[in-house]
Amino acid sequence: MNIVIVYGTIVTNVDFRFIYDRYGYDKDNIEKYSHVSIASCKFKLLNESIITIYGYDDVADFMLRNLNINGGIYIEGNLDNEGKIEIKEYEKIYHKQL
């Protein structure tokens, strides 16, 4: 995975989902699960490219609560094999539009 630092705007609503273990969920032993939730959305870069960004757990919660269409955000993350960015660090920018 490559590290990327990008700036852009959100172009779709955030899709939030819970991740369930196919072998059964054990609420008493939550530590054995690496991720509990995932959120994703489309993201437009300054060069007009549109990519998918996603995050797990706390990042997913931030995305669901704080990201709106046309909202700006700085992202530091990892570029995966499918060309999507997994968010590791973020900072929301308050402005109208690029």
N, C-alpha and C positions, 0 to 999 in steps of 0.2 A: 504494500500500500504506500502511496505517495502522500506527503503532507501538502495541503493546499491552504491558502489564505485568500479569500474572495470577499467581494462586496456586491450586493445586488438587492433585488426586491422580490417579495413573495408574489406569485401570480395565481395560485390556487389556494383553496381552503386546506387547512391541515387535516390529514387523515390519521386519526389516533386509533390504535388497536392494542388489545391485550394479547400477550403471547402465552399460550397454554401448552403445557408439556403433553405430548401424545401418550405418555405412559401414566398420566394422572398427576394431579396437583396436590402437593403436600404442604398445607398452610403452616404446619408446625416445623417444617424444615426448609424455609424459604431460601436459606443460604446456598442450597445446592443448585439453584437456578441462576444462570448468568444474567438474564434480562427478563423483566416482567412486562414491559410495554414498549411500543415503538410508534413513532409519529413520522410522517413524511409529507412532502409537498413539492411543488414545482417552484423553481427559483430562476429569476432572470438576471444574468450578469450584465455588466456595463456594455459588452460587445453584442448584446441582444441574444446570446445563446441561452437556451432554457435547459436546465438540468434538474435532476431530482436530488433533494437533500433529505436526510433522515437522522433521527437520533433515538437513543434508548433511554428509558427510565427517567431520570431527572431532566435530561435534555428534552425528552418527549413531552414531559409535563410543562416545561417552559414554552415549547413550541405551541402546544394546545392553548395555553392561557394567554400568550402574549403576541403571537404572530398573526397579522391580518394581511389581507390582500393589499398590495402596493406598499407594505411596510418594508423599510430598509433594515438590513442586518449585515454585520461583519461576521464571517464564519472562519474558524480554523478547524480543519478536520482532515480526514483521510479519504483519498480517492480510491474507490474499490474497483474491482475488475469489470464492472458493468458501467463505469463512468458516473456513478452516483457518489455523493459526498456524505460520509458519516460525520456528523458534527461532534467535535470534542469541546471547543470553546466558542463563545458567541458574545456579541454585544449588539443590542437592539439600538437602532438609530431612529430618532424621532424627527421625521420630515414628511412632507406631503407626497412627493414622488420624484423619481430621477428624471 
